[in-house]
Amino acid sequence: MDDAVFAQLDRIIERRMAADNTPGLALALTDRERTLRVATYGFADLAARTPVTPDTLFEIGSIGKSFTSLALMREHEAGNLDLQAPVARYLPWFAVRSAFPPITVHHLLCHTAGIIAGTDPTPGVADQVWALRETEAATAPGTGFHYSNVGYKALGLVLERLTGQGYGDAIRSRILAPLGMTASEPAITNALRPRLAVGYASLYDDRPAHPSHPLVPATWLETESGDGSLASTPEDMAVYLRMLLNRGRGARDRLLSEAGFAAMTQRIIAIGRTPSRPATGTESTR
């Protein structure tokens, strides 16, 4: 790609940022072998007028779920985890009111457990998973797709049980370190705030969001859970993307076998399927 292409891309991004009232953005372009370009735009902190740099950390939200599933697939390939076993084998206190067969690890991985959605990153991970015993399964496991944050919180606790490590340490040792993602952090903590881009939300919470609305700093949350608690840079995320493009193979080591990667990304269940429309499927780790 030449400079003219990059210049055109910059113009498109800057127009889009202005239209959406986006404070700052970082972008990495990569192919299967190397990072082609890292570019930054706007501000990491509007009040301080701190520009986004290639080293600015951004919270990657629910992309963290793929890290949880990848780490658990590594445990499966090491012989430490049976994906078809009930979750209660690894978390004996795990319970949901249900007239259906037990929820398995695999059901949680592919959002087919029939449980509630849960919340985004919040404190009290074990408390939220424990509280599932006060809820009732809506569908038989494996029969319908329903996105669940709390399901991935439970998977983070399974990972902790298997490894004997906290969630963040388990992700660092099984994914970040092997891939050389040295700038990334697996937990959002107060100590990390100076390196993080400030999150922003609309000033108004009583009407639909609109780009014309003023922005204010979003509520600060500290989290270390399987549903999404990572912060990363564009360069590090390009490393992660290359591993996915290469089907589980990193620059130094293979994180998953070819068969393991195929299992992690296979189509599991259709979303919105009706009897008159054939299934199209969705990835198991989403």
C-alpha positions in Angstrom: 0.0 0.0 0.0 1.4 3.4 -0.9 1.2 6.8 0.8 -1.7 8.0 -1.4 -3.9 5.0 -0.1 -3.0 5.8 3.5 -3.8 9.5 3.0 -7.2 8.6 1.5 -7.9 6.3 4.5 -6.9 9.1 6.9 -9.4 11.5 5.3 -12.2 8.9 5.5 -11.5 8.2 9.1 -11.3 11.9 10.0 -14.6 12.6 8.3 -16.2 9.6 10.1 -14.9 10.7 13.5 -16.3 14.2 13.0 -19.7 12.9 11.9 -19.8 10.5 14.9 -18.2 12.9 17.4 -15.5 10.4 18.2 -12.8 11.8 20.5 -9.9 9.6 19.5 -9.1 6.5 17.6 -6.1 4.2 16.9 -5.9 1.9 13.9 -3.6 -0.9 12.9 -3.5 -2.5 9.5 -2.0 -6.0 9.1 -1.8 -8.9 6.8 -1.0 -12.5 7.8 2.7 -11.8 8.3 3.3 -8.3 9.6 1.8 -5.0 10.7 1.5 -2.7 7.7 0.7 0.6 9.5 -0.3 2.0 12.9 -2.1 5.4 12.8 -3.6 7.5 15.6 -6.2 10.2 15.5 -7.7 12.7 18.0 -7.4 12.7 21.8 -7.1 10.1 24.5 -8.3 12.7 27.1 -10.4 15.6 25.8 -10.0 17.7 29.0 -6.2 17.4 29.1 -5.9 17.5 25.3 -3.8 14.4 25.4 -3.4 12.9 22.0 -3.8 9.3 21.2 -0.4 7.6 20.6 0.5 4.1 19.4 1.1 3.2 23.1 -2.3 4.4 24.3 -4.3 1.5 25.8 -8.0 1.0 24.8 -10.4 -1.3 26.6 -11.4 -3.9 24.0 -14.6 -4.9 25.8 -16.2 -8.2 24.7 -13.4 -9.0 22.3 -12.0 -10.4 25.6 -14.5 -13.2 25.4 -12.4 -14.7 22.5 -9.4 -14.6 24.8 -11.4 -16.6 27.4 -12.5 -19.2 24.9 -8.9 -19.5 23.5 -7.4 -20.0 26.9 -10.0 -22.7 27.7 -9.4 -24.4 24.4 -5.8 -24.6 25.3 -6.7 -26.2 28.6 -8.9 -28.6 26.6 -6.1 -29.6 24.3 -3.8 -30.1 27.3 -6.4 -32.6 28.6 -7.5 -30.5 31.6 -11.0 -29.6 30.4 -13.9 -31.6 29.0 -16.0 -29.2 26.9 -19.0 -31.4 27.1 -18.9 -31.8 30.9 -21.4 -29.9 33.1 -20.1 -26.6 34.4 -20.8 -27.9 37.9 -17.9 -30.4 37.5 -15.5 -27.4 37.7 -17.7 -25.1 39.7 -19.6 -27.4 42.1 -21.7 -24.5 43.4 -22.9 -23.4 39.9 -26.7 -23.7 39.6 -29.6 -22.5 37.5 -33.3 -23.4 38.0 -34.0 -25.7 35.1 -36.1 -28.6 34.0 -33.6 -29.3 31.3 -30.3 -31.3 31.1 -27.3 -29.7 32.7 -25.5 -26.7 31.2 -22.1 -27.7 29.8 -18.9 -25.7 29.3 -19.5 -25.8 25.6 -23.0 -24.3 26.0 -21.5 -21.3 27.8 -18.8 -20.9 25.2 -21.3 -20.7 22.3 -24.0 -18.7 24.2 -26.5 -21.6 24.0 -27.0 -22.2 27.7 -30.4 -20.6 27.8 -29.4 -18.3 30.7 -29.8 -14.5 31.2 -27.7 -12.0 29.4 -26.1 -10.5 32.6 -24.2 -7.2 32.7 -21.1 -5.8 31.2 -17.9 -5.6 33.3 -18.8 -5.0 37.0 -17.3 -6.0 40.4 -18.4 -9.1 42.2 -17.9 -11.7 39.4 -18.5 -14.8 41.6 -21.6 -13.1 43.2 -23.1 -12.6 39.7 -22.5 -16.2 38.8 -23.8 -17.4 42.1 -27.0 -15.4 41.6 -27.9 -17.5 38.5 -29.5 -19.9 41.0 -32.2 -17.3 41.4 -32.9 -17.4 37.7 -34.6 -19.9 35.4 -33.3 -21.3 32.2 -35.4 -20.0 29.3 -34.6 -22.8 26.8 -33.0 -26.2 26.8 -29.2 -25.9 26.5 -28.0 -26.2 22.9 -31.3 -25.2 21.3 -31.1 -21.4 21.0 -28.6 -18.6 20.9 -28.8 -15.9 23.7 -25.8 -13.7 24.3 -24.7 -13.9 27.9 -22.0 -11.9 29.7 -22.6 -13.8 32.9 -22.0 -17.0 31.1 -18.5 -15.8 30.2 -18.0 -14.6 33.8 -18.6 -18.3 34.8 -16.1 -19.4 32.2 -13.5 -17.1 33.6 -14.0 -18.7 37.0 -13.6 -22.2 35.4 -10.3 -21.0 33.9 -9.2 -19.9 37.3 -10.2 -23.2 38.8 -8.2 -25.1 36.2 -5.1 -23.0 36.3 -4.9 -22.1 40.0 -4.3 -18.5 38.8 -6.4 -15.4 38.8 -8.1 -14.7 35.5 -5.7 -11.9 34.5 -2.6 -14.1 35.2 -4.1 -17.0 33.3 -4.7 -14.9 30.2 -1.2 -13.4 30.4 0.5 -16.7 30.7 -1.5 -18.6 28.1 -2.1 -15.9 25.5 -0.4 -12.5 26.0 3.1 -13.9 26.8 3.2 -16.6 24.1 2.1 -14.1 21.5 4.5 -11.4 22.7 1.6 -9.0 23.4 3.7 -7.1 26.0 1.8 -3.9 25.9 -1.6 -5.5 26.7 -3.1 -5.8 30.2 -5.6 -8.5 31.1 -7.4 -6.6 33.9 -8.7 -3.0 34.2 -7.4 -1.5 37.4 -7.0 2.0 38.8 -3.2 1.7 38.4 -3.8 1.4 34.6 -5.7 4.6 34.2 -2.8 6.9 33.2 -2.2 4.6 30.2 -5.8 4.2 29.2 -7.8 6.3 26.8 -10.7 8.0 28.6 -14.1 6.4 27.8 -16.8 8.8 26.9 -20.6 8.8 26.9 -23.4 11.2 26.0 -24.2 13.9 28.5 -27.8 13.0 28.2 -29.2 9.7 29.6 -32.9 10.5 28.9 -32.9 10.4 25.1 -31.3 8.5 22.2 -27.6 9.2 21.7 -26.8 11.6 18.9 -23.4 12.9 17.6 -24.4 16.4 18.4 -24.7 15.7 22.1 -21.8 16.8 24.4 -19.6 14.0 25.8 -18.7 13.4 29.4 -16.3 10.7 30.9 -18.1 7.4 31.2 -18.5 5.6 34.5 -15.2 4.1 35.6 -15.3 0.4 36.2 -12.5 -1.9 37.4 -12.9 -5.5 36.2 -11.0 -8.8 35.8 -13.5 -11.3 34.4 -14.0 -13.6 31.5 -16.6 -11.5 29.7 -14.2 -8.7 28.8 -11.5 -7.0 30.9 -8.6 -6.5 28.6 -6.9 -3.3 27.4 -4.6 -3.3 24.4 -2.8 -1.3 21.8 -3.4 -1.4 18.0 0.0 -3.1 17.5 -0.8 -5.8 20.0 -4.2 -6.4 18.6 -2.7 -6.8 15.1 -0.5 -9.5 16.6 -3.7 -11.2 18.0 -5.4 -10.8 14.6 -2.5 -12.4 12.8 -2.8 -15.5 15.1 -6.5 -15.7 14.1 -5.7 -15.3 10.4 -3.2 -18.0 10.7 -5.6 -20.4 12.5 -4.0 -20.5 15.9 -0.4 -20.1 14.9 1.6 -17.2 16.5 4.9 -15.8 15.3 6.8 -18.1 17.7 4.4 -20.8 18.8 1.2 -22.4 17.8 -1.4 -21.7 20.5 -4.0 -24.2 19.1 -3.8 -27.1 16.8 -5.5 -26.9 13.5 -8.3 -29.1 14.8 -8.6 -27.0 18.0 -8.9 -23.8 16.0 -11.5 -25.4 13.8 -13.5 -26.5 16.8 -13.3 -23.0 18.3 -14.6 -21.3 15.2 -17.1 -23.8 13.9 -20.7 -22.9 13.3 -22.9 -24.1 16.1 -26.4 -22.8 15.9 -28.5 -20.5 13.6 -29.7 -17.1 14.9 -33.3 -16.3 14.2 -33.9 -19.6 12.4 -37.4 -20.4 11.3 -38.7 -23.7 9.8 -38.9 -22.0 6.4 -35.3 -20.7 6.4 -32.2 -22.9 6.5 -29.6 -22.4 9.2 -26.7 -20.1 8.4 -24.9 -20.5 11.7 -22.6 -18.4 13.9 -19.2 -19.0 15.4 -19.1 -20.8 18.7 -17.0 -18.2 20.5 -19.1 -15.2 19.9 
